[in-house]
Amino acid sequence: MAWADLFAGLAFYLVLEGLFPFVAPQRWRRSLAALASLEENRLRLFGLAAVIAGLVLLFSVRG
């Protein structure tokens, strides 16, 4: 993997991460408040599911 690929992935992540508060700031704020009220175990499960989904997608795209 080249450094350019890593920075392209980081740039894409930042675009997606900034898109939601830019487009719908009130909804984004409510979503963050809902996440903050989740139990720690549920939040960890959500994080684990995101990591697994990201890895599966990465390996399927990169082969």
Buried (B, 14 or more C-beta within 10 A) or exposed (E): EEEEEEEEEEEEEEEEEEEEBEEEEEEBEEEEEEEEEEEEEEEEEEEEEEEEEEEEEEEEEEE
